[in-house]
Amino acid sequence: MKKPRLVAIVGPTATGKTPLALSLALKFRGEIISADSVQVYRGLDIGTAKPSMDERRLVPHHLIDILDPDEEYSAALFRSHADEVIRRLDLERTPAFVAGGTGLYLKVLSRGLFHGPGGDPGLRSSLRQRAEADGGEGLYRELENVDPAAAARIHPHDIFRVIRALEVCARSQKPISQFQGEHGFRENPYSVLKIGLLCEREELYARIESRVEKMVEKGWVEEVRSLLSRGYSPALRSLRSLGYRHIVSYLQGEIDFPRAVLWTKRDTRRYAKRQITWFKSDPEIEWFPAEQDLKAEVGSAVEDFLSQC
């Protein structure tokens, strides 16, 4: 039997993944699956650069606005949800386009996820309390001691993944990096065409700065203020995500507004660098220059791919 077909549009933030995916989905009458770990949350719209409602009416989008900000999400849940959509679209002979910058999501979708020990609510709650008390620095240092290989791959601010790595180690007496190494991400459930968008570093940074400024102009601060006024805790993982944590700090009087914007731009540049490193390690990605109009060139590659499936 033929494997379900899938076109993935990946790359660092601000390279135009969303508009390219939209144009391709329109051309080939496909649907789009968001591979973004924060777009899943309702109310976090401006800071995640979600597709507009008009764009979502043009092309069906999946895995956007499926959770409230205080609900948890994971790569395992993403894979389960995305797999369900992909297999339904395959039965309908509808092309599936995955677009997003969360590299781990694409990896577990196309290569599988290791099966480690289940969660421990008590342990997880205890680790979260420690993270809230010291900002997570203590937990990250602990992970560096028990599993330096995992710590090298996890950002210190990614408290969710730090906690999961510590949880796996505590419950199994085996580091999560060993589970990952044994699994090897060798599953291959789909036929995948991976399209990567990239531009020169200076151009990328200029795009990032412009995007942050436009988000502020669109009312990003008001969006975060509304979330906090509805009782959502500033300690939530969703509100500690890229950019949101600095807007929260500004609204709580911890930093001034210019610094919140400056730090958001800085952290987004750093995040883009990590995205580039992650995606560049995947030899299956075919790279295209984001500065150019790629509709025709990428469209031709997608047409060839879909015709072979």
LOKE-857725 format. One record per residue: x, y, z of N, C-alpha, C in turn. Coordinates in steps of 0.1 Angstrom, whole numbers, plus 5000, padded with zeros to 4 digits. Layout:
N
X, Y, Z, X, Y, Z, X, Y, Z $
...
This chain:
309
5008, 4988, 5000, 5000, 5000, 5000, 5009, 5012, 5000 $
5004, 5023, 4993, 5011, 5035, 4993, 5010, 5042, 5006 $
5021, 5049, 5010, 5020, 5057, 5022, 5013, 5070, 5020 $
5006, 5075, 5030, 5000, 5088, 5029, 5010, 5099, 5025 $
5007, 5108, 5016, 5016, 5118, 5011, 5015, 5131, 5020 $
5026, 5138, 5020, 5027, 5149, 5029, 5037, 5159, 5024 $
5034, 5172, 5023, 5043, 5182, 5019, 5046, 5191, 5031 $
5058, 5192, 5036, 5062, 5200, 5047, 5069, 5213, 5043 $
5064, 5224, 5048, 5070, 5237, 5046, 5077, 5241, 5059 $
5090, 5242, 5059, 5097, 5244, 5072, 5107, 5256, 5070 $
5113, 5259, 5081, 5124, 5270, 5081, 5122, 5279, 5093 $
5131, 5288, 5095, 5131, 5297, 5106, 5119, 5307, 5105 $
5116, 5313, 5116, 5105, 5322, 5117, 5107, 5334, 5107 $
5096, 5339, 5102, 5096, 5351, 5093, 5102, 5349, 5079 $
5102, 5337, 5075, 5107, 5334, 5061, 5095, 5332, 5051 $
5083, 5333, 5055, 5072, 5332, 5046, 5066, 5318, 5044 $
5066, 5310, 5055, 5061, 5296, 5054, 5046, 5297, 5052 $
5039, 5305, 5060, 5024, 5305, 5059, 5019, 5309, 5046 $
5024, 5321, 5040, 5018, 5324, 5026, 5022, 5314, 5016 $
5034, 5308, 5016, 5037, 5298, 5006, 5028, 5286, 5008 $
5026, 5281, 5020, 5017, 5270, 5022, 5003, 5273, 5017 $
4998, 5285, 5020, 4985, 5289, 5016, 4984, 5288, 5000 $
4994, 5294, 4993, 4993, 5294, 4979, 4994, 5280, 4973 $
5002, 5271, 4979, 5003, 5257, 4974, 4990, 5250, 4977 $
4984, 5252, 4989, 4971, 5245, 4992, 4960, 5249, 4983 $
4960, 5262, 4979, 4950, 5267, 4970, 4952, 5261, 4956 $
4965, 5260, 4952, 4968, 5255, 4938, 4964, 5240, 4937 $
4967, 5233, 4948, 4965, 5218, 4947, 4953, 5213, 4954 $
4945, 5223, 4959, 4932, 5220, 4966, 4935, 5211, 4978 $
4945, 5215, 4986, 4949, 5208, 4998, 4944, 5215, 5010 $
4949, 5209, 5022, 4946, 5215, 5035, 4959, 5216, 5042 $
4959, 5225, 5052, 4971, 5228, 5060, 4970, 5224, 5074 $
4981, 5218, 5079, 4982, 5214, 5093, 4993, 5223, 5099 $
4990, 5230, 5109, 4999, 5238, 5116, 5009, 5230, 5125 $
5022, 5232, 5123, 5032, 5226, 5131, 5038, 5236, 5140 $
5030, 5243, 5148, 5035, 5254, 5157, 5029, 5251, 5171 $
5039, 5250, 5180, 5035, 5246, 5194, 5027, 5256, 5202 $
5025, 5268, 5196, 5018, 5279, 5204, 5005, 5283, 5196 $
5005, 5281, 5183, 4992, 5284, 5176, 4981, 5275, 5180 $
4983, 5264, 5187, 4973, 5255, 5192, 4964, 5263, 5202 $
4969, 5274, 5208, 4962, 5280, 5219, 4952, 5291, 5214 $
4940, 5291, 5219, 4930, 5301, 5216, 4935, 5314, 5223 $
4933, 5325, 5216, 4936, 5338, 5222, 4950, 5343, 5220 $
4960, 5334, 5217, 4973, 5337, 5214, 4975, 5339, 5199 $
4970, 5350, 5193, 4969, 5351, 5179, 4980, 5360, 5173 $
4981, 5372, 5178, 4990, 5382, 5172, 5005, 5377, 5174 $
5008, 5373, 5186, 5022, 5369, 5189, 5027, 5356, 5182 $
5017, 5348, 5177, 5021, 5336, 5171, 5019, 5337, 5156 $
5016, 5349, 5151, 5014, 5351, 5136, 5005, 5340, 5130 $
4993, 5338, 5137, 4984, 5329, 5131, 4979, 5333, 5118 $
4975, 5324, 5109, 4968, 5327, 5097, 4955, 5335, 5100 $
4952, 5345, 5092, 4940, 5352, 5095, 4927, 5344, 5093 $
4916, 5348, 5098, 4904, 5341, 5096, 4900, 5341, 5081 $
4903, 5351, 5073, 4901, 5351, 5059, 4909, 5340, 5052 $
4922, 5339, 5056, 4930, 5328, 5051, 4925, 5314, 5055 $
4920, 5313, 5067, 4915, 5300, 5071, 4902, 5297, 5064 $
4895, 5307, 5060, 4882, 5304, 5052, 4886, 5300, 5038 $
4897, 5305, 5032, 4901, 5301, 5019, 4906, 5286, 5019 $
4913, 5282, 5029, 4919, 5269, 5029, 4917, 5263, 5043 $
4911, 5251, 5045, 4910, 5245, 5058, 4923, 5244, 5065 $
4924, 5248, 5078, 4936, 5247, 5086, 4933, 5238, 5098 $
4943, 5231, 5102, 4941, 5221, 5113, 4951, 5224, 5124 $
4947, 5221, 5137, 4956, 5222, 5149, 4959, 5236, 5152 $
4950, 5245, 5149, 4950, 5259, 5154, 4938, 5261, 5162 $
4940, 5268, 5174, 4929, 5271, 5183, 4921, 5259, 5188 $
4929, 5249, 5192, 4923, 5237, 5197, 4923, 5236, 5212 $
4931, 5245, 5219, 4932, 5244, 5233, 4931, 5258, 5240 $
4927, 5258, 5252, 4927, 5270, 5260, 4942, 5272, 5265 $
4946, 5284, 5269, 4960, 5287, 5272, 4965, 5279, 5284 $
4956, 5274, 5293, 4960, 5267, 5305, 4960, 5252, 5303 $
4958, 5247, 5290, 4959, 5233, 5288, 4973, 5229, 5282 $
4977, 5217, 5285, 4990, 5213, 5280, 4990, 5206, 5267 $
5001, 5207, 5259, 5002, 5201, 5246, 5016, 5195, 5246 $
5018, 5186, 5237, 5031, 5179, 5235, 5033, 5174, 5221 $
5046, 5170, 5219, 5049, 5165, 5205, 5041, 5152, 5203 $
5039, 5144, 5213, 5031, 5131, 5212, 5017, 5134, 5208 $
5011, 5144, 5214, 4997, 5148, 5211, 4996, 5153, 5197 $
5006, 5162, 5193, 5006, 5167, 5180, 5007, 5156, 5170 $
5016, 5146, 5172, 5017, 5135, 5162, 5004, 5128, 5161 $
4997, 5125, 5172, 4984, 5118, 5172, 4974, 5126, 5164 $
4973, 5138, 5167, 4963, 5147, 5161, 4966, 5148, 5146 $
4978, 5151, 5142, 4982, 5153, 5129, 4980, 5140, 5120 $
4984, 5129, 5126, 4983, 5116, 5119, 4968, 5114, 5116 $
4959, 5117, 5125, 4945, 5115, 5122, 4940, 5123, 5110 $
4945, 5136, 5109, 4941, 5144, 5098, 4947, 5140, 5085 $
4960, 5136, 5086, 4967, 5132, 5073, 4961, 5119, 5067 $
4957, 5110, 5076, 4952, 5097, 5071, 4937, 5100, 5065 $
4930, 5109, 5071, 4917, 5112, 5066, 4918, 5119, 5052 $
4927, 5128, 5051, 4930, 5135, 5039, 4934, 5126, 5028 $
4943, 5116, 5032, 4948, 5106, 5022, 4936, 5098, 5016 $
4927, 5094, 5025, 4915, 5086, 5020, 4907, 5095, 5011 $
4906, 5108, 5013, 4899, 5117, 5005, 4907, 5121, 4992 $
4919, 5117, 4991, 4928, 5121, 4981, 4930, 5136, 4980 $
4931, 5142, 4992, 4934, 5156, 4994, 4948, 5158, 4999 $
4956, 5166, 4992, 4970, 5168, 4996, 4971, 5175, 5010 $
4980, 5170, 5018, 4982, 5176, 5031, 4995, 5184, 5031 $
4994, 5196, 5036, 5006, 5205, 5037, 5008, 5208, 5052 $
5019, 5205, 5057, 5023, 5208, 5071, 5032, 5220, 5071 $
5028, 5231, 5078, 5036, 5243, 5078, 5039, 5248, 5092 $
5052, 5250, 5095, 5055, 5255, 5109, 5070, 5254, 5112 $
5073, 5261, 5123, 5087, 5262, 5126, 5091, 5253, 5138 $
5082, 5245, 5144, 5085, 5237, 5155, 5092, 5224, 5150 $
5105, 5224, 5149, 5112, 5213, 5143, 5109, 5199, 5149 $
5107, 5199, 5162, 5105, 5186, 5169, 5092, 5180, 5164 $
5082, 5189, 5161, 5069, 5184, 5156, 5071, 5177, 5143 $
5078, 5183, 5134, 5080, 5176, 5121, 5088, 5163, 5123 $
5098, 5163, 5132, 5106, 5151, 5134, 5098, 5140, 5139 $
5089, 5142, 5149, 5082, 5131, 5154, 5071, 5127, 5145 $
5066, 5136, 5136, 5056, 5133, 5127, 5061, 5124, 5116 $
5073, 5127, 5111, 5079, 5120, 5099, 5088, 5108, 5104 $
5093, 5108, 5116, 5102, 5098, 5120, 5098, 5090, 5133 $
5087, 5094, 5139, 5082, 5087, 5151, 5087, 5093, 5164 $
5082, 5087, 5175, 5085, 5092, 5188, 5088, 5080, 5197 $
5098, 5080, 5205, 5102, 5069, 5214, 5091, 5067, 5225 $
5090, 5055, 5229, 5080, 5052, 5239, 5087, 5050, 5253 $
5086, 5061, 5261, 5092, 5061, 5274, 5081, 5060, 5285 $
5085, 5061, 5297, 5075, 5060, 5308, 5065, 5071, 5307 $
5053, 5067, 5312, 5042, 5077, 5313, 5045, 5088, 5323 $
5036, 5098, 5323, 5038, 5109, 5332, 5034, 5106, 5346 $
5040, 5113, 5355, 5037, 5112, 5370, 5032, 5125, 5374 $
5019, 5127, 5376, 5013, 5140, 5380, 5020, 5146, 5392 $
5022, 5138, 5402, 5028, 5143, 5415, 5042, 5149, 5413 $
5050, 5141, 5406, 5064, 5145, 5403, 5064, 5157, 5395 $
5056, 5157, 5384, 5055, 5169, 5375, 5051, 5181, 5382 $
5041, 5180, 5391, 5037, 5192, 5399, 5048, 5197, 5408 $
5055, 5188, 5414, 5066, 5192, 5423, 5077, 5199, 5415 $
5080, 5194, 5403, 5090, 5201, 5395, 5086, 5214, 5390 $
5073, 5215, 5387, 5068, 5228, 5382, 5069, 5239, 5394 $
5066, 5235, 5406, 5067, 5244, 5417, 5081, 5248, 5419 $
5091, 5239, 5417, 5105, 5243, 5418, 5108, 5253, 5407 $
5103, 5251, 5395, 5106, 5260, 5384, 5100, 5274, 5386 $
5088, 5275, 5392, 5082, 5287, 5395, 5090, 5295, 5406 $
5096, 5287, 5415, 5104, 5293, 5426, 5117, 5299, 5422 $
5124, 5292, 5412, 5137, 5297, 5408, 5138, 5301, 5394 $
5127, 5301, 5386, 5127, 5304, 5372, 5132, 5293, 5363 $
5134, 5281, 5369, 5138, 5269, 5361, 5153, 5267, 5360 $
5161, 5276, 5365, 5175, 5275, 5364, 5180, 5263, 5371 $
5174, 5260, 5383, 5179, 5249, 5391, 5175, 5236, 5385 $
5164, 5235, 5378, 5160, 5223, 5371, 5169, 5220, 5359 $
5173, 5231, 5352, 5181, 5229, 5341, 5195, 5224, 5345 $
5200, 5230, 5356, 5213, 5225, 5361, 5213, 5211, 5365 $
5201, 5207, 5371, 5200, 5192, 5375, 5200, 5184, 5363 $
5193, 5188, 5352, 5193, 5180, 5340, 5207, 5179, 5334 $
5214, 5190, 5334, 5228, 5190, 5330, 5236, 5179, 5337 $
5233, 5177, 5350, 5241, 5167, 5358, 5236, 5153, 5354 $
5223, 5150, 5352, 5218, 5137, 5351, 5218, 5132, 5336 $
5217, 5142, 5327, 5216, 5139, 5313, 5221, 5150, 5304 $
5234, 5152, 5304, 5240, 5163, 5297, 5237, 5163, 5282 $
5235, 5151, 5276, 5232, 5151, 5262, 5218, 5157, 5259 $
5209, 5154, 5268, 5195, 5160, 5266, 5196, 5175, 5269 $
5203, 5179, 5279, 5204, 5193, 5283, 5210, 5201, 5271 $
5219, 5195, 5264, 5226, 5202, 5252, 5216, 5205, 5241 $
5205, 5197, 5241, 5195, 5199, 5230, 5183, 5207, 5234 $
5181, 5209, 5247, 5170, 5216, 5252, 5173, 5230, 5257 $
5166, 5240, 5253, 5169, 5254, 5257, 5165, 5255, 5272 $
5173, 5262, 5280, 5171, 5264, 5294, 5157, 5269, 5297 $
5151, 5277, 5288, 5138, 5283, 5291, 5126, 5274, 5287 $
5130, 5263, 5281, 5119, 5253, 5277, 5116, 5244, 5289 $
5109, 5250, 5299, 5107, 5243, 5311, 5099, 5230, 5309 $
5090, 5230, 5300, 5082, 5218, 5298, 5091, 5206, 5294 $
5100, 5208, 5285, 5109, 5197, 5280, 5119, 5193, 5291 $
5124, 5203, 5298, 5133, 5201, 5309, 5126, 5192, 5320 $
5114, 5195, 5323, 5106, 5187, 5333, 5104, 5173, 5328 $
5100, 5172, 5315, 5098, 5158, 5309, 5111, 5150, 5310 $
5122, 5156, 5306, 5135, 5149, 5307, 5138, 5144, 5321 $
5136, 5152, 5331, 5138, 5148, 5345, 5128, 5138, 5349 $
5116, 5139, 5345, 5106, 5129, 5348, 5109, 5115, 5343 $
5113, 5115, 5330, 5117, 5102, 5324, 5129, 5096, 5332 $
5139, 5104, 5335, 5150, 5099, 5342, 5146, 5093, 5356 $
5138, 5101, 5363, 5134, 5097, 5376, 5126, 5084, 5376 $
5117, 5083, 5366, 5108, 5071, 5366, 5114, 5059, 5361 $
5124, 5060, 5352, 5130, 5048, 5345, 5144, 5046, 5350 $
5150, 5055, 5357, 5165, 5055, 5360, 5173, 5053, 5347 $
5168, 5060, 5336, 5174, 5059, 5323, 5172, 5073, 5317 $
5183, 5079, 5312, 5182, 5092, 5306, 5173, 5092, 5293 $
5166, 5103, 5291, 5158, 5104, 5279, 5166, 5104, 5267 $
5178, 5109, 5267, 5187, 5109, 5255, 5190, 5094, 5251 $
5190, 5085, 5261, 5193, 5071, 5258, 5181, 5065, 5251 $
5169, 5068, 5256, 5156, 5064, 5249, 5156, 5068, 5235 $
5160, 5081, 5233, 5159, 5087, 5219, 5170, 5081, 5210 $
5182, 5078, 5216, 5192, 5072, 5208, 5188, 5057, 5204 $
5182, 5050, 5213, 5178, 5036, 5209, 5167, 5036, 5199 $
5158, 5046, 5200, 5147, 5047, 5190, 5152, 5050, 5177 $
5161, 5060, 5177, 5167, 5065, 5164, 5159, 5072, 5154 $
5146, 5075, 5158, 5137, 5082, 5149, 5137, 5075, 5135 $
5136, 5062, 5135, 5137, 5055, 5122, 5123, 5051, 5116 $
5112, 5055, 5122, 5100, 5052, 5116, 5098, 5061, 5103 $
5090, 5056, 5094, 5088, 5063, 5082, 5074, 5061, 5076 $
5064, 5067, 5084, 5050, 5064, 5081, 5044, 5071, 5068 $
5051, 5081, 5063, 5045, 5089, 5052, 5056, 5090, 5041 $
5051, 5094, 5029, 5059, 5098, 5018, 5059, 5113, 5019 $
5071, 5119, 5022, 5072, 5133, 5026, 5081, 5141, 5016 $
5076, 5152, 5012, 5085, 5162, 5005, 5087, 5174, 5014 $
5100, 5176, 5018, 5103, 5187, 5027, 5109, 5199, 5020 $
5102, 5210, 5021, 5106, 5223, 5015, 5110, 5232, 5026 $
5123, 5237, 5025, 5128, 5246, 5035, 5130, 5260, 5029 $
5126, 5270, 5037, 5128, 5284, 5033, 5139, 5290, 5041 $
5148, 5297, 5035, 5159, 5304, 5042, 5163, 5316, 5034 $
5168, 5326, 5042, 5173, 5338, 5036, 5186, 5342, 5043 $
5193, 5352, 5037, 5206, 5357, 5043, 5203, 5362, 5057 $
5213, 5361, 5066, 5212, 5364, 5080, 5207, 5378, 5082 $
5213, 5388, 5075, 5209, 5402, 5077, 5194, 5404, 5073 $
5190, 5398, 5062, 5176, 5399, 5058, 5167, 5392, 5067 $
5171, 5381, 5073, 5162, 5374, 5082, 5160, 5382, 5095 $
5171, 5388, 5100, 5170, 5397, 5112, 5161, 5409, 5109 $
5163, 5415, 5097, 5154, 5426, 5094, 5139, 5422, 5094 $
5137, 5410, 5088, 5123, 5405, 5088, 5117, 5403, 5102 $
5126, 5398, 5111, 5122, 5395, 5125, 5118, 5408, 5132 $
5127, 5418, 5130, 5125, 5431, 5137, 5112, 5437, 5132 $
5110, 5437, 5119, 5098, 5443, 5113, 5085, 5435, 5118 $
5086, 5422, 5119, 5075, 5414, 5123, 5071, 5417, 5138 $
5081, 5418, 5146, 5078, 5422, 5160, 5071, 5435, 5161 $
5076, 5445, 5154, 5070, 5459, 5154, 5056, 5459, 5149 $
5053, 5451, 5139, 5040, 5450, 5133, 5030, 5443, 5143 $
5035, 5433, 5150, 5027, 5426, 5161, 5023, 5436, 5171 $
5032, 5444, 5175, 5029, 5455, 5186, 5019, 5464, 5180 $
5020, 5468, 5168, 5011, 5478, 5162, 4997, 5472, 5161 $
4996, 5458, 5159, 4983, 5452, 5157, 4976, 5450, 5171 $
4983, 5452, 5182, 4977, 5451, 5195, 4981, 5440, 5203 $
4994, 5436, 5202, 4999, 5424, 5209, 4998, 5427, 5224 $
5001, 5438, 5229, 5001, 5441, 5243, 4986, 5440, 5248 $
4977, 5445, 5241, 4963, 5444, 5245, 4958, 5429, 5245 $
4963, 5421, 5236, 4960, 5407, 5235, 4965, 5400, 5248 $
4977, 5403, 5252, 4982, 5397, 5265, 4975, 5402, 5277 $
4972, 5415, 5277, 4965, 5421, 5288, 4951, 5414, 5290 $
4945, 5411, 5279, 4932, 5405, 5279, 4933, 5391, 5285 $
4943, 5383, 5281, 4945, 5370, 5286, 4947, 5370, 5301 $
4955, 5379, 5306, 4958, 5380, 5320, 4945, 5384, 5328 $
4938, 5393, 5322, 4925, 5398, 5329, 4915, 5387, 5330 $
4916, 5377, 5321, 4907, 5366, 5322, 4911, 5355, 5332 $
4922, 5358, 5339, 4926, 5349, 5350, 4937, 5339, 5346 $
4942, 5340, 5334, 4953, 5330, 5331, 4966, 5334, 5338 $
4972, 5325, 5343, 4985, 5327, 5351, 4996, 5331, 5342 $
5004, 5341, 5346, 5016, 5344, 5338, 5027, 5333, 5338 $
5025, 5323, 5347, 5034, 5312, 5347, 5031, 5301, 5338 $
5020, 5302, 5331, 5016, 5291, 5321, 5026, 5290, 5310 $
5028, 5277, 5305, 5037, 5275, 5295, 5034, 5284, 5282 $
5021, 5285, 5279, 5018, 5293, 5268, 5022, 5307, 5269 $
5021, 5313, 5281, 5024, 5327, 5283, 5039, 5329, 5287 $
5046, 5318, 5287, 5061, 5319, 5288, 5068, 5316, 5275 $
5060, 5315, 5264, 5065, 5312, 5251, 5072, 5325, 5245 $
5078, 5323, 5234, 5086, 5333, 5227, 5078, 5346, 5226 $
5083, 5357, 5232, 5077, 5370, 5231, 5067, 5373, 5241 $
5058, 5363, 5244, 5048, 5365, 5253, 5053, 5368, 5267 $
5064, 5361, 5271, 5069, 5363, 5285, 5074, 5377, 5287 $
5079, 5384, 5277, 5084, 5397, 5279, 5073, 5407, 5279 $
5062, 5405, 5271, 5050, 5413, 5272, 5044, 5412, 5286 $
5044, 5400, 5291, 5038, 5397, 5305, 5047, 5405, 5315 $
5060, 5404, 5314, 5069, 5411, 5323, 5066, 5426, 5323 $
5064, 5431, 5311, 5061, 5446, 5310, 5048, 5449, 5317 $
5038, 5441, 5314, 5025, 5444, 5320, 5025, 5443, 5336 $
5034, 5434, 5340, 5035, 5433, 5355, 5045, 5443, 5361 $
5050, 5452, 5353, 5059, 5462, 5358, 5073, 5458, 5361 $
5077, 5447, 5356, 5090, 5442, 5358, 5101, 5448, 5349 $
5097, 5451, 5337, 5106, 5458, 5327, 5098, 5469, 5320 $
5105, 5478, 5314, 5098, 5489, 5306, 5094, 5483, 5292 $
5086, 5491, 5285, 5081, 5486, 5272, 5092, 5485, 5262 $
5101, 5495, 5260, 5112, 5494, 5250, 5120, 5482, 5253 $
5123, 5478, 5265, 5131, 5466, 5268, 5123, 5454, 5264 $
5110, 5454, 5267, 5102, 5442, 5263, 5103, 5439, 5248 $
5102, 5450, 5240, 5103, 5449, 5226, 5117, 5444, 5222 $
5127, 5451, 5227, 5141, 5448, 5224, 5144, 5433, 5227 $
5140, 5428, 5239, 5143, 5415, 5243, 5135, 5405, 5234 $
5123, 5408, 5230, 5116, 5400, 5221, 5123, 5398, 5208 $
5128, 5409, 5202, 5135, 5408, 5190, 5148, 5400, 5192 $
5155, 5402, 5203, 5167, 5394, 5205, 5164, 5380, 5206 $
5154, 5376, 5214, 5151, 5362, 5216, 5146, 5355, 5204 $
5139, 5363, 5195, 5134, 5357, 5183, 5146, 5355, 5173 $
5156, 5364, 5173, 5168, 5361, 5165, 5175, 5348, 5170 $
5176, 5347, 5183, 5182, 5335, 5188, 5175, 5322, 5185 $
5161, 5324, 5186, 5153, 5312, 5182, 5155, 5308, 5168 $
5155, 5318, 5159, 5157, 5316, 5145, 5170, 5308, 5142 $
5181, 5312, 5149, 5194, 5305, 5148, 5193, 5291, 5152 $
5185, 5288, 5163, 5184, 5274, 5167, 5175, 5266, 5157 $
5165, 5273, 5151, 5157, 5266, 5141, 5166, 5263, 5129 $
5174, 5272, 5124, 5183, 5269, 5113, 5192, 5257, 5116 $
5198, 5257, 5127, 5207, 5246, 5131, 5199, 5233, 5131 $
5187, 5233, 5136, 5178, 5221, 5137, 5175, 5216, 5123 $
5170, 5225, 5115, 5165, 5220, 5101, 5177, 5217, 5092 $
5188, 5224, 5094, 5200, 5221, 5085, 5205, 5207, 5088 $
5202, 5201, 5099, 5207, 5188, 5102, 5199, 5177, 5095 $
5188, 5181, 5088, 5179, 5171, 5081, 5183, 5172, 5066 $
5190, 5161, 5061, 5194, 5161, 5047, 5183, 5160, 5037 $
5171, 5157, 5042, 5159, 5155, 5033, 5153, 5168, 5029 $
5156, 5179, 5035, 5150, 5192, 5032, 5156, 5197, 5020 $
5148, 5202, 5010, 5152, 5209, 4998, 5150, 5224, 5001 $
5161, 5231, 5000, 5161, 5245, 5004, 5159, 5254, 4992 $
5151, 5265, 4995, 5148, 5275, 4986, 5150, 5289, 4992 $
5154, 5299, 4984, 5157, 5312, 4989, 5143, 5320, 4992 $
5141, 5324, 5005, 5129, 5330, 5009, 5127, 5344, 5003 $
5138, 5350, 4998, 5137, 5363, 4992, 5130, 5363, 4979 $
5129, 5352, 4972, 5123, 5351, 4959, 5109, 5347, 4959 $
5102, 5350, 4948, 5088, 5345, 4946, 5089, 5330, 4942 $
5085, 5321, 4951, 5088, 5307, 4949, 5076, 5299, 4944 $
5065, 5306, 4942, 5052, 5299, 4939, 5054, 5289, 4927 $
5060, 5294, 4916, 5062, 5286, 4904, 5072, 5275, 4906 $
5084, 5278, 4912, 5094, 5268, 4914, 5090, 5257, 4924 $
5085, 5261, 4935, 5081, 5251, 4945, 5069, 5244, 4940 $
5060, 5251, 4934, 5048, 5245, 4928, 5051, 5233, 4919 $
5062, 5235, 4911, 5066, 5225, 4901, 5071, 5213, 4909 $
5079, 5215, 4920, 5084, 5204, 4928, 5073, 5196, 4934 $
5063, 5204, 4939, 5052, 5197, 4946, 5043, 5189, 4936 $
5041, 5195, 4924, 5034, 5188, 4914, 5040, 5175, 4910 $
5054, 5175, 4908, 5061, 5163, 4905, 5060, 5153, 4916 $
5061, 5157, 4929, 5060, 5148, 4940, 5046, 5142, 4941 $
5036, 5150, 4940, 5022, 5145, 4941, 5018, 5135, 4930 $
5024, 5138, 4918, 5021, 5129, 4907, 5027, 5115, 4908 $
5038, 5114, 4917, 5045, 5102, 4918, 5039, 5093, 4929 $
5030, 5099, 4938, 5025, 5092, 4949, 5013, 5083, 4945 $
